[in-house]
Amino acid sequence: VIDGRYYTQCGHFTAMASNLKDCRRPNCLFSSQHIHPVGCRSPGCIRVMSPPAKNPIRESPTRCPDCMQRDRNGILGCH
């Protein structure tokens, strides 16, 4: 679960204060060095390797900083 801020106007989510510790072992599912076999359908791997859930502990009635920056620069593409 990733705690963060949810921006209601654009629907984006920004992670806040998430700690990441990497053991860097190739046989550890939680390591960035883990080599996931192509085509693996193991229920355990699917559960562990799926993206973490987002938990909005803060909610902002505005657009996210990236969308506001795009607006200032006249770049299209944000909700």
N, C-alpha and C positions, 0 to 999 in steps of 0.2 A: 504494500500500500504506500502510495506517495502522497504526502500532505502538500497542499499548495493553495494557490489563489485562483478562483474561477472568475473570469470577466464576463458578465452577463450580456453586454452589448455585442461582443464578437464571438462568444462561445469558446474562447481559448482558455487554457489552463497552464499555469506556471508553477513549477515545483518550488517548494520552500524548504530550506534547511534539511535536505536529505543527505544522510551520511552514506558513503560508499566505501566499503572495505573489500579489497580484492586480494585473495591469497595467491593469485596468478598460477594456480596449479591446473594443468591441462585436463586432469581427470575430475575436477570439481565443477558441478553444474552452475555454480554461482560465480565462477571466475571468468574474466574477459578472455582468458586463454583457452577456455573449453571449446573443443571442436565438436560441434553437433553433427552427427551423421546425416547426410542428405537422405530424405525420405523416411526418417524415423517417425513412427506413429505411436510410440510408447505413451500410454496415458500419464505416466509419471513425468516424462520429459515435456509433454504438452502442457501439463499443469505448472511445472516449475519454470519452463522457459517462456510462458506467455507473459505479455507486458503486465506490469503491476497495475492494480486498481488505483484510480485517482480519487483522493479524498479532499474535497474542497473545505479546508478549515477557515478560509477567508473568502468572502464574496465581494467583488467590486462592481458597482453599477456602471462602470466605464468600459472603454475598450482597452485591450492589453497594450503595453508599451511598444511592441512591434507594430501593431496596427496603427497606433498614433504616429509613430515614426514614418510609416508608409504614407499616411495621410499628409504629413508635413512635407514629404518629398514628392508628393503627387504620384505615387506608385499604386497601381490598382492590384487587386488580388486578395484583399482582406475582406472578411464578411461584412 
